[in-house]
Amino acid sequence: MDRHLIYLTGFMGSGKSTIAPILANTLGYSHVDIDIEIERATGKTVKEIFSELGEKYFRDVERAVLKDISGRAGCVVSLGGGTITNETNLGIVKSTGILVYLKVRPEQIFNRLRHKTDRPMLRSASEPHVGDDELRQRIHALLHQREPFYEKADLTIWTDDRRVGVTVDEIVHALQHF
Ligand code: S3P
């Protein structure tokens, strides 16, 4: 199958959802955000899915939505931070598109997510107050577990301390030389 999509992966807070629509606009592609499609399919927010139905349910819907998206063409797809962290989903992505990893230092992730309460993988609905040290540890542990999958990407782009426009330019440039 030809690779007709551009997928953005990376940890929560790496900028996937911000960068994807701008990149799509620049390339003349359309844009799909997997979390938004999951919310549309279930009629619930990601946070509600995790708290009411659990992570396994979320992952099942995520896989089904990914399969659907992978059949489209001419799209930039912003994945969730956990979407490609299993071989099945990674296989779907790698066979249908170019996978771009937005890489960011853990401390930057911490700063970006510190006050966010909509990331159930780091802070469940029943624990609104997670201390800074605990949050840092959770980010490190999850990143360590996921990095081997992210590193399977075709292109890696650092997003630390960069303006969005600069990152988009870098991705476009890297894609042209891919
Ligand atoms: C998740 C990341 C989230 C969302 C869900 C699970 C993860 O997406 O899919 O909360 O497992 O890392 P973002 O990476 O866009 O925050």
Backbone and ligand atoms as CSV (ligand in chain L), in Angstrom:
chain,resi,resn,atom,element,x,y,z
A,1,MET,N,N,0.850,-1.206,0.000
A,1,MET,CA,C,0.000,0.000,0.000
A,1,MET,C,C,0.886,1.259,0.000
A,2,ASP,N,N,0.480,2.264,-0.758
A,2,ASP,CA,C,1.338,3.454,-0.772
A,2,ASP,C,C,1.095,4.315,0.466
A,3,ARG,N,N,2.069,5.158,0.748
A,3,ARG,CA,C,2.016,5.919,1.997
A,3,ARG,C,C,1.458,7.308,1.698
A,4,HIS,N,N,0.154,7.426,1.872
A,4,HIS,CA,C,-0.545,8.613,1.406
A,4,HIS,C,C,-0.929,9.585,2.523
A,5,LEU,N,N,-0.427,9.339,3.724
A,5,LEU,CA,C,-0.774,10.197,4.857
A,5,LEU,C,C,0.495,10.667,5.559
A,6,ILE,N,N,0.378,11.761,6.297
A,6,ILE,CA,C,1.480,12.180,7.156
A,6,ILE,C,C,0.958,12.108,8.589
A,7,TYR,N,N,1.619,11.301,9.406
A,7,TYR,CA,C,1.199,11.124,10.791
A,7,TYR,C,C,2.163,11.858,11.719
A,8,LEU,N,N,1.609,12.574,12.690
A,8,LEU,CA,C,2.453,13.193,13.712
A,8,LEU,C,C,2.312,12.412,15.010
A,9,THR,N,N,3.446,11.969,15.556
A,9,THR,CA,C,3.437,11.305,16.847
A,9,THR,C,C,4.322,12.072,17.817
A,10,GLY,N,N,4.292,11.667,19.062
A,10,GLY,CA,C,5.095,12.319,20.096
A,10,GLY,C,C,4.322,12.293,21.400
A,11,PHE,N,N,5.040,12.563,22.474
A,11,PHE,CA,C,4.424,12.523,23.797
A,11,PHE,C,C,3.342,13.594,23.925
A,12,MET,N,N,2.452,13.403,24.901
A,12,MET,CA,C,1.476,14.462,25.211
A,12,MET,C,C,2.226,15.785,25.397
A,13,GLY,N,N,1.692,16.847,24.854
A,13,GLY,CA,C,2.331,18.151,25.022
A,13,GLY,C,C,3.439,18.426,24.016
A,14,SER,N,N,3.642,17.529,23.056
A,14,SER,CA,C,4.732,17.760,22.094
A,14,SER,C,C,4.315,18.699,20.967
A,15,GLY,N,N,3.030,19.035,20.904
A,15,GLY,CA,C,2.582,20.015,19.912
A,15,GLY,C,C,1.893,19.422,18.695
A,16,LYS,N,N,1.581,18.138,18.739
A,16,LYS,CA,C,0.978,17.461,17.567
A,16,LYS,C,C,-0.285,18.173,17.066
A,17,SER,N,N,-1.209,18.432,18.001
A,17,SER,CA,C,-2.502,19.014,17.603
A,17,SER,C,C,-2.378,20.471,17.167
A,18,THR,N,N,-1.365,21.162,17.651
A,18,THR,CA,C,-1.140,22.556,17.244
A,18,THR,C,C,-0.500,22.604,15.867
A,19,ILE,N,N,0.484,21.740,15.679
A,19,ILE,CA,C,1.275,21.790,14.447
A,19,ILE,C,C,0.528,21.175,13.255
A,20,ALA,N,N,-0.244,20.129,13.501
A,20,ALA,CA,C,-0.883,19.400,12.389
A,20,ALA,C,C,-1.740,20.288,11.470
A,21,PRO,N,N,-2.653,21.130,12.014
A,21,PRO,CA,C,-3.467,21.922,11.081
A,21,PRO,C,C,-2.644,22.930,10.277
A,22,ILE,N,N,-1.593,23.452,10.887
A,22,ILE,CA,C,-0.752,24.436,10.178
A,22,ILE,C,C,0.059,23.734,9.093
A,23,LEU,N,N,0.584,22.557,9.439
A,23,LEU,CA,C,1.326,21.770,8.448
A,23,LEU,C,C,0.399,21.379,7.294
A,24,ALA,N,N,-0.821,20.970,7.638
A,24,ALA,CA,C,-1.788,20.566,6.611
A,24,ALA,C,C,-2.065,21.733,5.670
A,25,ASN,N,N,-2.288,22.895,6.249
A,25,ASN,CA,C,-2.560,24.101,5.476
A,25,ASN,C,C,-1.399,24.426,4.533
A,26,THR,N,N,-0.192,24.301,5.055
A,26,THR,CA,C,1.007,24.594,4.269
A,26,THR,C,C,1.139,23.636,3.085
A,27,LEU,N,N,0.769,22.368,3.300
A,27,LEU,CA,C,0.940,21.357,2.251
A,27,LEU,C,C,-0.279,21.243,1.332
A,28,GLY,N,N,-1.372,21.936,1.703
A,28,GLY,CA,C,-2.609,21.790,0.940
A,28,GLY,C,C,-3.301,20.458,1.234
A,29,TYR,N,N,-3.063,19.918,2.413
A,29,TYR,CA,C,-3.694,18.671,2.860
A,29,TYR,C,C,-4.851,19.021,3.793
A,30,SER,N,N,-5.702,18.035,4.097
A,30,SER,CA,C,-6.658,18.259,5.170
A,30,SER,C,C,-6.054,17.720,6.475
A,31,HIS,N,N,-6.760,17.975,7.561
A,31,HIS,CA,C,-6.201,17.619,8.860
A,31,HIS,C,C,-7.189,16.789,9.663
A,32,VAL,N,N,-6.691,15.745,10.287
A,32,VAL,CA,C,-7.525,14.903,11.154
A,32,VAL,C,C,-6.826,14.746,12.497
A,33,ASP,N,N,-7.575,14.933,13.575
A,33,ASP,CA,C,-7.043,14.743,14.927
A,33,ASP,C,C,-7.712,13.494,15.491
A,34,ILE,N,N,-6.918,12.476,15.800
A,34,ILE,CA,C,-7.519,11.194,16.203
A,34,ILE,C,C,-8.350,11.323,17.481
A,35,ASP,N,N,-7.905,12.157,18.420
A,35,ASP,CA,C,-8.680,12.306,19.662
A,35,ASP,C,C,-10.044,12.930,19.385
A,36,ILE,N,N,-10.083,13.879,18.453
A,36,ILE,CA,C,-11.368,14.513,18.110
A,36,ILE,C,C,-12.278,13.483,17.438
A,37,GLU,N,N,-11.700,12.640,16.574
A,37,GLU,CA,C,-12.506,11.592,15.910
A,37,GLU,C,C,-13.032,10.580,16.940
A,38,ILE,N,N,-12.209,10.272,17.934
A,38,ILE,CA,C,-12.633,9.339,18.992
A,38,ILE,C,C,-13.793,9.962,19.785
A,39,GLU,N,N,-13.668,11.239,20.073
A,39,GLU,CA,C,-14.732,11.923,20.829
A,39,GLU,C,C,-16.021,11.977,20.014
A,40,ARG,N,N,-15.869,12.172,18.716
A,40,ARG,CA,C,-17.044,12.219,17.837
A,40,ARG,C,C,-17.710,10.840,17.783
A,41,ALA,N,N,-16.885,9.803,17.662
A,41,ALA,CA,C,-17.418,8.433,17.534
A,41,ALA,C,C,-18.136,7.978,18.799
A,42,THR,N,N,-17.660,8.435,19.957
A,42,THR,CA,C,-18.226,7.942,21.224
A,42,THR,C,C,-19.214,8.924,21.854
A,43,GLY,N,N,-19.173,10.180,21.414
A,43,GLY,CA,C,-20.018,11.197,22.046
A,43,GLY,C,C,-19.531,11.561,23.447
A,44,LYS,N,N,-18.278,11.206,23.763
A,44,LYS,CA,C,-17.703,11.523,25.078
A,44,LYS,C,C,-16.339,12.168,24.907
A,45,THR,N,N,-15.905,12.920,25.927
A,45,THR,CA,C,-14.547,13.447,25.875
A,45,THR,C,C,-13.582,12.311,26.207
A,46,VAL,N,N,-12.314,12.494,25.826
A,46,VAL,CA,C,-11.297,11.484,26.131
A,46,VAL,C,C,-11.263,11.243,27.648
A,47,LYS,N,N,-11.331,12.320,28.386
A,47,LYS,CA,C,-11.304,12.213,29.851
A,47,LYS,C,C,-12.486,11.369,30.369
A,48,GLU,N,N,-13.659,11.604,29.802
A,48,GLU,CA,C,-14.849,10.826,30.211
A,48,GLU,C,C,-14.693,9.354,29.839
A,49,ILE,N,N,-14.150,9.089,28.660
A,49,ILE,CA,C,-13.978,7.692,28.240
A,49,ILE,C,C,-13.092,6.960,29.254
A,50,PHE,N,N,-11.961,7.593,29.602
A,50,PHE,CA,C,-11.046,6.952,30.560
A,50,PHE,C,C,-11.724,6.737,31.905
A,51,SER,N,N,-12.433,7.765,32.417
A,51,SER,CA,C,-12.974,7.626,33.774
A,51,SER,C,C,-14.221,6.734,33.815
A,52,GLU,N,N,-15.007,6.729,32.741
A,52,GLU,CA,C,-16.249,5.942,32.782
A,52,GLU,C,C,-16.078,4.531,32.219
A,53,LEU,N,N,-15.198,4.393,31.224
A,53,LEU,CA,C,-15.117,3.103,30.509
A,53,LEU,C,C,-13.733,2.457,30.576
A,54,GLY,N,N,-12.733,3.215,30.976
A,54,GLY,CA,C,-11.393,2.654,31.171
A,54,GLY,C,C,-10.484,2.764,29.953
A,55,GLU,N,N,-9.184,2.541,30.211
A,55,GLU,CA,C,-8.195,2.700,29.133
A,55,GLU,C,C,-8.380,1.661,28.022
A,56,LYS,N,N,-8.722,0.405,28.394
A,56,LYS,CA,C,-8.831,-0.634,27.365
A,56,LYS,C,C,-9.886,-0.251,26.327
A,57,TYR,N,N,-11.006,0.269,26.816
A,57,TYR,CA,C,-12.077,0.695,25.904
A,57,TYR,C,C,-11.547,1.805,24.979
A,58,PHE,N,N,-10.853,2.782,25.599
A,58,PHE,CA,C,-10.286,3.875,24.799
A,58,PHE,C,C,-9.374,3.332,23.697
A,59,ARG,N,N,-8.498,2.367,24.060
A,59,ARG,CA,C,-7.537,1.828,23.078
A,59,ARG,C,C,-8.252,1.072,21.961
A,60,ASP,N,N,-9.355,0.388,22.301
A,60,ASP,CA,C,-10.114,-0.327,21.266
A,60,ASP,C,C,-10.721,0.664,20.267
A,61,VAL,N,N,-11.305,1.739,20.797
A,61,VAL,CA,C,-11.897,2.749,19.899
A,61,VAL,C,C,-10.786,3.418,19.093
A,62,GLU,N,N,-9.672,3.699,19.759
A,62,GLU,CA,C,-8.544,4.358,19.090
A,62,GLU,C,C,-8.072,3.525,17.891
A,63,ARG,N,N,-7.974,2.198,18.092
A,63,ARG,CA,C,-7.510,1.326,17.002
A,63,ARG,C,C,-8.502,1.331,15.833
A,64,ALA,N,N,-9.799,1.272,16.171
A,64,ALA,CA,C,-10.829,1.265,15.119
A,64,ALA,C,C,-10.809,2.591,14.343
A,65,VAL,N,N,-10.664,3.686,15.060
A,65,VAL,CA,C,-10.637,5.003,14.404
A,65,VAL,C,C,-9.374,5.127,13.545
A,66,LEU,N,N,-8.252,4.625,14.058
A,66,LEU,CA,C,-7.010,4.672,13.276
A,66,LEU,C,C,-7.165,3.889,11.970
A,67,LYS,N,N,-7.795,2.717,12.055
A,67,LYS,CA,C,-7.993,1.907,10.845
A,67,LYS,C,C,-8.803,2.689,9.820
A,68,ASP,N,N,-9.831,3.365,10.295
A,68,ASP,CA,C,-10.670,4.165,9.402
A,68,ASP,C,C,-9.858,5.292,8.759
A,69,ILE,N,N,-9.128,6.028,9.579
A,69,ILE,CA,C,-8.337,7.162,9.071
A,69,ILE,C,C,-7.275,6.675,8.075
A,70,SER,N,N,-6.701,5.512,8.333
A,70,SER,CA,C,-5.593,5.031,7.501
A,70,SER,C,C,-6.019,4.738,6.063
A,71,GLY,N,N,-7.330,4.664,5.854
A,71,GLY,CA,C,-7.831,4.431,4.498
A,71,GLY,C,C,-8.046,5.723,3.723
A,72,ARG,N,N,-7.824,6.848,4.382
A,72,ARG,CA,C,-8.014,8.136,3.689
A,72,ARG,C,C,-6.718,8.540,2.983
A,73,ALA,N,N,-6.792,9.675,2.279
A,73,ALA,CA,C,-5.597,10.164,1.577
A,73,ALA,C,C,-5.487,11.672,1.734
A,74,GLY,N,N,-4.280,12.187,1.567
A,74,GLY,CA,C,-4.080,13.633,1.577
A,74,GLY,C,C,-4.379,14.298,2.906
A,75,CYS,N,N,-4.067,13.621,3.999
A,75,CYS,CA,C,-4.335,14.186,5.340
A,75,CYS,C,C,-3.064,14.226,6.180
A,76,VAL,N,N,-2.978,15.252,7.018
A,76,VAL,CA,C,-2.026,15.230,8.124
A,76,VAL,C,C,-2.816,14.757,9.337
A,77,VAL,N,N,-2.321,13.709,9.986
A,77,VAL,CA,C,-3.058,13.102,11.100
A,77,VAL,C,C,-2.318,13.350,12.402
A,78,SER,N,N,-2.950,14.050,13.355
A,78,SER,CA,C,-2.315,14.141,14.674
A,78,SER,C,C,-2.805,12.970,15.509
A,79,LEU,N,N,-1.851,12.108,15.879
A,79,LEU,CA,C,-2.162,10.914,16.674
A,79,LEU,C,C,-2.184,11.291,18.147
A,80,GLY,N,N,-2.703,10.393,18.999
A,80,GLY,CA,C,-2.570,10.577,20.435
A,80,GLY,C,C,-1.183,10.121,20.854
A,81,GLY,N,N,-0.745,10.541,22.028
A,81,GLY,CA,C,0.600,10.186,22.486
A,81,GLY,C,C,0.816,8.690,22.650
A,82,GLY,N,N,-0.287,7.921,22.773
A,82,GLY,CA,C,-0.148,6.481,22.980
A,82,GLY,C,C,-0.522,5.653,21.766
A,83,THR,N,N,-0.947,6.317,20.685
A,83,THR,CA,C,-1.522,5.565,19.554
A,83,THR,C,C,-0.560,4.539,18.955
A,84,ILE,N,N,0.683,4.915,18.749
A,84,ILE,CA,C,1.588,3.971,18.048
A,84,ILE,C,C,2.386,3.091,19.009
A,85,THR,N,N,2.001,3.092,20.308
A,85,THR,CA,C,2.817,2.338,21.255
A,85,THR,C,C,2.392,0.869,21.358
A,86,ASN,N,N,1.905,0.341,20.267
A,86,ASN,CA,C,1.743,-1.122,20.143
A,86,ASN,C,C,2.003,-1.469,18.675
A,87,GLU,N,N,2.437,-2.717,18.452
A,87,GLU,CA,C,2.896,-3.111,17.111
A,87,GLU,C,C,1.786,-3.048,16.063
A,88,THR,N,N,0.556,-3.357,16.459
A,88,THR,CA,C,-0.548,-3.344,15.484
A,88,THR,C,C,-0.725,-1.947,14.910
A,89,ASN,N,N,-0.875,-0.969,15.807
A,89,ASN,CA,C,-1.104,0.400,15.339
A,89,ASN,C,C,0.121,0.952,14.614
A,90,LEU,N,N,1.301,0.622,15.137
A,90,LEU,CA,C,2.527,1.093,14.483
A,90,LEU,C,C,2.589,0.549,13.052
A,91,GLY,N,N,2.202,-0.700,12.883
A,91,GLY,CA,C,2.190,-1.322,11.553
A,91,GLY,C,C,1.222,-0.623,10.608
A,92,ILE,N,N,0.037,-0.292,11.107
A,92,ILE,CA,C,-0.964,0.410,10.284
A,92,ILE,C,C,-0.389,1.755,9.826
A,93,VAL,N,N,0.191,2.470,10.770
A,93,VAL,CA,C,0.718,3.806,10.476
A,93,VAL,C,C,1.876,3.734,9.486
A,94,LYS,N,N,2.813,2.818,9.753
A,94,LYS,CA,C,4.002,2.761,8.892
A,94,LYS,C,C,3.680,2.299,7.472
A,95,SER,N,N,2.614,1.522,7.324
A,95,SER,CA,C,2.308,1.038,5.975
A,95,SER,C,C,1.446,2.009,5.176
A,96,THR,N,N,0.889,3.020,5.845
A,96,THR,CA,C,-0.008,3.930,5.113
A,96,THR,C,C,0.470,5.382,5.100
A,97,GLY,N,N,1.564,5.670,5.777
A,97,GLY,CA,C,1.992,7.070,5.790
A,97,GLY,C,C,3.426,7.261,6.228
A,98,ILE,N,N,3.820,8.521,6.247
A,98,ILE,CA,C,5.139,8.897,6.758
A,98,ILE,C,C,4.936,9.324,8.206
A,99,LEU,N,N,5.730,8.740,9.083
A,99,LEU,CA,C,5.560,8.999,10.521
A,99,LEU,C,C,6.599,10.013,10.989
A,100,VAL,N,N,6.109,11.127,11.536
A,100,VAL,CA,C,6.986,12.200,12.007
A,100,VAL,C,C,6.887,12.272,13.538
A,101,TYR,N,N,8.029,12.183,14.194
A,101,TYR,CA,C,8.085,12.224,15.663
A,101,TYR,C,C,8.459,13.632,16.125
A,102,LEU,N,N,7.565,14.255,16.857
A,102,LEU,CA,C,7.858,15.569,17.441
A,102,LEU,C,C,8.474,15.323,18.820
A,103,LYS,N,N,9.764,15.548,18.895
A,103,LYS,CA,C,10.501,15.188,20.109
A,103,LYS,C,C,10.680,16.407,21.006
A,104,VAL,N,N,10.512,16.189,22.296
A,104,VAL,CA,C,10.602,17.308,23.229
A,104,VAL,C,C,11.202,16.812,24.548
A,105,ARG,N,N,12.007,17.651,25.190
A,105,ARG,CA,C,12.657,17.252,26.443
A,105,ARG,C,C,11.606,17.046,27.539
A,106,PRO,N,N,11.842,16.111,28.477
A,106,PRO,CA,C,10.867,15.849,29.534
A,106,PRO,C,C,10.507,17.089,30.360
A,107,GLU,N,N,11.502,17.946,30.608
A,107,GLU,CA,C,11.225,19.131,31.434
A,107,GLU,C,C,10.266,20.089,30.717
A,108,GLN,N,N,10.410,20.151,29.409
A,108,GLN,CA,C,9.499,20.990,28.616
A,108,GLN,C,C,8.080,20.392,28.646
A,109,ILE,N,N,8.004,19.073,28.563
A,109,ILE,CA,C,6.699,18.403,28.651
A,109,ILE,C,C,6.062,18.732,29.995
A,110,PHE,N,N,6.867,18.622,31.048
A,110,PHE,CA,C,6.370,18.929,32.394
A,110,PHE,C,C,5.806,20.357,32.436
A,111,ASN,N,N,6.555,21.313,31.920
A,111,ASN,CA,C,6.095,22.716,31.954
A,111,ASN,C,C,4.804,22.913,31.175
A,112,ARG,N,N,4.714,22.222,30.044
A,112,ARG,CA,C,3.521,22.403,29.206
A,112,ARG,C,C,2.283,21.732,29.807
A,113,LEU,N,N,2.487,20.639,30.557
A,113,LEU,CA,C,1.326,19.864,31.041
A,113,LEU,C,C,1.000,20.072,32.512
A,114,ARG,N,N,1.848,20.824,33.188
A,114,ARG,CA,C,1.747,20.993,34.631
A,114,ARG,C,C,0.346,21.369,35.117
A,115,HIS,N,N,-0.290,22.290,34.397
A,115,HIS,CA,C,-1.601,22.776,34.848
A,115,HIS,C,C,-2.765,22.192,34.058
A,116,LYS,N,N,-2.467,21.186,33.250
A,116,LYS,CA,C,-3.534,20.584,32.436
A,116,LYS,C,C,-4.167,19.408,33.181
A,117,THR,N,N,-5.476,19.319,33.117
A,117,THR,CA,C,-6.161,18.224,33.833
A,117,THR,C,C,-6.862,17.276,32.853
A,118,ASP,N,N,-6.522,17.423,31.557
A,118,ASP,CA,C,-7.219,16.612,30.546
A,118,ASP,C,C,-6.336,15.506,29.972
A,119,ARG,N,N,-5.329,15.061,30.753
A,119,ARG,CA,C,-4.469,13.980,30.287
A,119,ARG,C,C,-4.554,12.811,31.281
A,120,PRO,N,N,-5.582,11.947,31.094
A,120,PRO,CA,C,-5.807,10.871,32.073
A,120,PRO,C,C,-4.653,9.890,32.233
A,121,MET,N,N,-3.741,9.805,31.254
A,121,MET,CA,C,-2.597,8.900,31.414
A,121,MET,C,C,-1.620,9.437,32.457
A,122,LEU,N,N,-1.702,10.748,32.748
A,122,LEU,CA,C,-0.791,11.330,33.732
A,122,LEU,C,C,-1.493,11.690,35.026
A,123,ARG,N,N,-2.785,11.947,34.941
A,123,ARG,CA,C,-3.536,12.426,36.103
A,123,ARG,C,C,-4.975,11.969,35.917
A,124,SER,N,N,-5.393,10.964,36.698
A,124,SER,CA,C,-6.756,10.456,36.505
A,124,SER,C,C,-7.766,11.429,37.111
A,125,ALA,N,N,-9.032,11.249,36.744
A,125,ALA,CA,C,-10.085,12.161,37.197
A,125,ALA,C,C,-10.206,12.159,38.717
A,126,SER,N,N,-9.811,11.050,39.356
A,126,SER,CA,C,-9.969,10.951,40.809
A,126,SER,C,C,-8.781,11.520,41.588
A,127,GLU,N,N,-7.771,12.038,40.883
A,127,GLU,CA,C,-6.618,12.609,41.597
A,127,GLU,C,C,-6.257,13.980,41.012
A,128,PRO,N,N,-7.074,14.998,41.327
A,128,PRO,CA,C,-6.839,16.320,40.752
A,128,PRO,C,C,-5.500,16.941,41.167
A,129,HIS,N,N,-4.981,16.536,42.351
A,129,HIS,CA,C,-3.729,17.143,42.821
A,129,HIS,C,C,-2.581,16.149,42.767
A,130,VAL,N,N,-1.799,16.233,41.729
A,130,VAL,CA,C,-0.592,15.410,41.626
A,130,VAL,C,C,0.588,16.360,41.817
A,131,GLY,N,N,1.459,16.055,42.773
A,131,GLY,CA,C,2.599,16.931,43.056
A,131,GLY,C,C,3.568,16.994,41.885
A,132,ASP,N,N,4.394,18.047,41.861
A,132,ASP,CA,C,5.337,18.248,40.760
A,132,ASP,C,C,6.300,17.071,40.598
A,133,ASP,N,N,6.838,16.580,41.733
A,133,ASP,CA,C,7.810,15.477,41.641
A,133,ASP,C,C,7.151,14.223,41.073
A,134,GLU,N,N,5.942,13.968,41.552
A,134,GLU,CA,C,5.207,12.788,41.074
A,134,GLU,C,C,4.915,12.911,39.573
A,135,LEU,N,N,4.497,14.119,39.163
A,135,LEU,CA,C,4.193,14.328,37.737
A,135,LEU,C,C,5.449,14.129,36.885
A,136,ARG,N,N,6.575,14.675,37.359
A,136,ARG,CA,C,7.848,14.497,36.629
A,136,ARG,C,C,8.177,13.013,36.490
A,137,GLN,N,N,7.982,12.277,37.588
A,137,GLN,CA,C,8.284,10.832,37.552
A,137,GLN,C,C,7.393,10.093,36.562
A,138,ARG,N,N,6.125,10.454,36.558
A,138,ARG,CA,C,5.192,9.789,35.634
A,138,ARG,C,C,5.576,10.074,34.183
A,139,ILE,N,N,5.953,11.324,33.907
A,139,ILE,CA,C,6.362,11.686,32.536
A,139,ILE,C,C,7.600,10.883,32.141
A,140,HIS,N,N,8.582,10.832,33.045
A,140,HIS,CA,C,9.825,10.103,32.740
A,140,HIS,C,C,9.544,8.630,32.476
A,141,ALA,N,N,8.732,8.013,33.329
A,141,ALA,CA,C,8.463,6.575,33.219
A,141,ALA,C,C,7.741,6.256,31.901
A,142,LEU,N,N,6.724,7.054,31.591
A,142,LEU,CA,C,5.943,6.791,30.379
A,142,LEU,C,C,6.771,7.065,29.118
A,143,LEU,N,N,7.571,8.128,29.182
A,143,LEU,CA,C,8.417,8.471,28.038
A,143,LEU,C,C,9.442,7.361,27.784
A,144,HIS,N,N,10.010,6.846,28.865
A,144,HIS,CA,C,10.994,5.775,28.770
A,144,HIS,C,C,10.381,4.539,28.094
A,145,GLN,N,N,9.138,4.257,28.486
A,145,GLN,CA,C,8.422,3.094,27.952
A,145,GLN,C,C,8.081,3.289,26.462
A,146,ARG,N,N,7.791,4.542,26.082
A,146,ARG,CA,C,7.289,4.804,24.729
A,146,ARG,C,C,8.359,5.174,23.703
A,147,GLU,N,N,9.476,5.668,24.191
A,147,GLU,CA,C,10.535,6.142,23.293
A,147,GLU,C,C,10.900,5.104,22.214
A,148,PRO,N,N,11.001,3.809,22.540
A,148,PRO,CA,C,11.353,2.827,21.496
A,148,PRO,C,C,10.358,2.826,20.331
A,149,PHE,N,N,9.102,3.108,20.606
A,149,PHE,CA,C,8.098,3.174,19.529
A,149,PHE,C,C,8.252,4.484,18.749
A,150,TYR,N,N,8.394,5.588,19.476
A,150,TYR,CA,C,8.546,6.886,18.795
A,150,TYR,C,C,9.763,6.861,17.862
A,151,GLU,N,N,10.798,6.144,18.305
A,151,GLU,CA,C,12.030,6.120,17.501
A,151,GLU,C,C,11.900,5.332,16.200
A,152,LYS,N,N,10.777,4.662,16.025
A,152,LYS,CA,C,10.535,3.965,14.753
A,152,LYS,C,C,10.068,4.951,13.673
A,153,ALA,N,N,9.904,6.220,14.037
A,153,ALA,CA,C,9.411,7.220,13.082
A,153,ALA,C,C,10.374,7.379,11.908
A,154,ASP,N,N,9.847,7.826,10.778
A,154,ASP,CA,C,10.681,8.081,9.596
A,154,ASP,C,C,11.496,9.353,9.777
A,155,LEU,N,N,10.916,10.342,10.465
A,155,LEU,CA,C,11.585,11.630,10.677
A,155,LEU,C,C,11.419,12.047,12.128
A,156,THR,N,N,12.463,12.620,12.712
A,156,THR,CA,C,12.380,13.135,14.085
A,156,THR,C,C,12.666,14.631,14.060
A,157,ILE,N,N,11.771,15.396,14.650
A,157,ILE,CA,C,11.920,16.853,14.666
A,157,ILE,C,C,11.845,17.327,16.123
A,158,TRP,N,N,12.883,18.012,16.573
A,158,TRP,CA,C,12.870,18.569,17.940
A,158,TRP,C,C,11.954,19.790,17.987
A,159,THR,N,N,11.090,19.852,18.980
A,159,THR,CA,C,10.188,21.017,19.052
A,159,THR,C,C,10.501,21.899,20.264
A,160,ASP,N,N,11.521,21.543,21.018
A,160,ASP,CA,C,11.899,22.345,22.188
A,160,ASP,C,C,12.169,23.791,21.814
A,161,ASP,N,N,11.602,24.717,22.591
A,161,ASP,CA,C,11.927,26.144,22.468
A,161,ASP,C,C,11.860,26.670,21.033
A,162,ARG,N,N,11.039,26.041,20.203
A,162,ARG,CA,C,10.938,26.535,18.828
A,162,ARG,C,C,9.548,27.079,18.594
A,163,ARG,N,N,9.468,28.134,17.806
A,163,ARG,CA,C,8.140,28.625,17.454
A,163,ARG,C,C,7.490,27.649,16.478
A,164,VAL,N,N,6.160,27.624,16.500
A,164,VAL,CA,C,5.410,26.662,15.689
A,164,VAL,C,C,5.783,26.772,14.208
A,165,GLY,N,N,5.884,28.012,13.717
A,165,GLY,CA,C,6.194,28.237,12.302
A,165,GLY,C,C,7.533,27.632,11.915
A,166,VAL,N,N,8.504,27.717,12.829
A,166,VAL,CA,C,9.841,27.187,12.549
A,166,VAL,C,C,9.768,25.657,12.469
A,167,THR,N,N,9.015,25.079,13.396
A,167,THR,CA,C,8.862,23.613,13.387
A,167,THR,C,C,8.182,23.152,12.106
A,168,VAL,N,N,7.132,23.869,11.697
A,168,VAL,CA,C,6.418,23.487,10.467
A,168,VAL,C,C,7.382,23.564,9.281
A,169,ASP,N,N,8.158,24.637,9.203
A,169,ASP,CA,C,9.135,24.766,8.103
A,169,ASP,C,C,10.107,23.584,8.098
A,170,GLU,N,N,10.555,23.220,9.284
A,170,GLU,CA,C,11.508,22.099,9.377
A,170,GLU,C,C,10.885,20.797,8.888
A,171,ILE,N,N,9.630,20.584,9.251
A,171,ILE,CA,C,8.962,19.343,8.817
A,171,ILE,C,C,8.809,19.340,7.296
A,172,VAL,N,N,8.362,20.475,6.746
A,172,VAL,CA,C,8.169,20.555,5.285
A,172,VAL,C,C,9.496,20.264,4.583
A,173,HIS,N,N,10.558,20.865,5.084
A,173,HIS,CA,C,11.885,20.670,4.504
A,173,HIS,C,C,12.294,19.203,4.579
A,174,ALA,N,N,12.093,18.596,5.751
A,174,ALA,CA,C,12.473,17.188,5.932
A,174,ALA,C,C,11.638,16.281,5.019
A,175,LEU,N,N,10.367,16.618,4.845
A,175,LEU,CA,C,9.505,15.791,3.986
A,175,LEU,C,C,9.949,15.872,2.529
A,176,GLN,N,N,10.393,17.091,2.140
A,176,GLN,CA,C,10.832,17.257,0.746
A,176,GLN,C,C,12.049,16.387,0.453
A,177,HIS,N,N,12.872,16.183,1.486
A,177,HIS,CA,C,14.096,15.392,1.285
A,177,HIS,C,C,13.919,13.938,1.657
A,178,PHE,N,N,12.702,13.577,2.018
A,178,PHE,CA,C,12.482,12.205,2.472
A,178,PHE,C,C,12.477,11.229,1.305
L,1,S3P,C1,C,-2.782,9.732,25.389
L,1,S3P,C2,C,-2.606,10.960,24.815
L,1,S3P,C3,C,-3.725,11.868,24.519
L,1,S3P,C4,C,-5.018,11.078,24.357
L,1,S3P,C5,C,-5.250,10.195,25.538
L,1,S3P,C6,C,-4.125,9.169,25.711
L,1,S3P,C7,C,-1.590,8.889,25.691
L,1,S3P,O1,O,-3.452,12.600,23.323
L,1,S3P,O2,O,-4.997,10.306,23.193
L,1,S3P,O3,O,-5.344,11.013,26.679
L,1,S3P,O4,O,-1.730,7.691,25.932
L,1,S3P,O5,O,-0.460,9.462,25.680
L,1,S3P,P1,P,-2.348,13.799,23.242
L,1,S3P,O6,O,-1.015,13.159,23.004
L,1,S3P,O7,O,-2.789,14.596,22.067
L,1,S3P,O8,O,-2.397,14.552,24.514
